[in-house]
């Protein structure tokens, strides 16, 4: 799963940097961590980030991510601004760079994952602006510019308040919002319960969540979005929402 939670985030430094050998504008905005124990930093650490990177390089994007990419590529993305919430190691931004996306912003709660995303995705954009923001999107969303396309790939399952998260994401989305989430089925609930039991047993504060799709959809529809595509696997669902004028 791609992301987790940082509470009480506040910006404390801004620097321009970039992967070796590239001169394009890259911004890395670091956010102050929560005063308590940061679940994201511990659960999604450097070891896990490098493991996910090796798997991506061997096998490509995961199945749910491929579904999202396939649906997004049906739309004209050239010149569009991308906001990837809980962007993990930057797979979505990297994969969509070839579509002519004008700029990308990745918001991620794990410092380790954000660093890998900066290395991997940043190098694909040449002179196009790229921004990497460390923090809790639901807290800092109103400080971010709008984007034409907003993505949340396996993010709502890592956040206890999915409605707030999606409400803030919808407020930033000018045209498209795509997100993936676990199906509310008995076998998925068993897997998530066992996973959370193990996390509790090992003393970790991170938890996973299954949120009702009807309530999440109602939040997006109240924000003026309409569902224009749905794809499903045995475990995951991809929903793509559009502004009325984009349909």
Beta strands, then each sheet from edge to edge (+ up, - down):
strand 1: 11-16
strand 2: 26-31
strand 3: 81-85
strand 4: 103-108
strand 5: 130-134
strand 6: 147-152
strand 7: 173-182
strand 8: 225-232
strand 9: 236-243
sheet 1: 1+ 2- 5- 4- 3- 6- 7- 9+ 8-
end
